[in-house]
Every structure is written in C-alpha cells, then in structure tokens.
Amino acid sequence: MKDKKSLIIYFSRADENYFGGEMRYIDKGNTEVIAEYIKDITGGELFKVEPLNPYPSNYMKCIEEAKIRTREHNAPIKENIPDISSYEIIYVGSPIYWGGMPEELFTALKGYDYTGKTIRPFTTHEGSGLSGVPNQLKEICVGANFTSGLAIVGSEVNSSKSKVEQWIDNN
C-alpha cells in the first residue's frame, strides 16, 4: 500500500481532551498525530477537515456541541476535500464522538465517487475502538473497497508510529 497514491483525510481537535480519566490540554489533536505518521510512512497527501464553527476548547462543552451537531446533521466545514479521482487509497481518520465520526466528516465525504478506491479507516479513542466508523464509511463511500481499520488509544498516540507502520504493511 505504500507505493499507491494516497490521500489522508482526517478530523482532529486539540485543546482540552480526555485521557484515561483525566482532562489534559494538547496542542495537536491525537488523530492529527496519527495522520502525520501515515503521511511519513506512505508519502500521502494530508487534508484536515476543519469545522466552519470551531468547537469550544473546553472538553465538556465540546462533546455537548458534538452531540447537537450529530443530532441535527449540521456541521459545515471550511473547505471541501480535493478531487479524489487520482487517489487509489484514502485513509479516513477520526476521533470517536458519540459512537462514531464527528458530523464534519460526513459533510466532507458525501457526494464523491468512491468506485474502485480503497478506504482505510483509523480512529483515536479512549476506549471506543473503531466504534461505528467502518459502518458509517461504508454507507457514505459507496463503491469503495475497505480494509481493516486501526484504532489507537489517544493517550498512546505519541508512541504508536510502529503500530501504524505495521497496520499499513499488513493490509
């Protein structure tokens, strides 16, 4: 998979985050760290999905806002993803919000032709694993092929590059 043209689409949030029972402030979101590992390993291109209306920096306020955006299916983004037609592999990275992807990823991924593309999901979490993300992607990315996903515990992202490389090499 390393030799195929890849696009890494991800959503990530810094600020206050939950790590194994405590709140900590981080300068770079966990999913962004993993996305950058994938870029380093594959040479793929990065695209960060950013909300038009940023989430609050306070974690508890952020998750309440995420619940509203998920319920209302309303999460505009700053910029649409680039033309995907020339990419063979599309990595899609997400933290877990309320059992699945943040609504902004739905906004970003809808409306493209995924026929013949390979989708490789990855998540960061504190106990949710891949959660509903693979099934959500299968609903959106019609016509794509899917590989097994990768779930990394958020508090372990800074020591997970070898796990990411193993996942890329084994699929």
Secondary structure, 3 states (H helix, E strand, C coil): CCCCCEEEEECCCCEEEEECCEEEEECCCHHHHHHHHHHHHHCCEEEECCECCCCCCCHHHHHHHHHHHHHHCCCCECCCCCCCCCCCEEEEEEECECCECCHHHHHHHCCCCCCCCEEEEEEEECCCCCCCHHHHHHHHCCCCEECCCEEEEHHHHHHCHHHHHHHHHCC
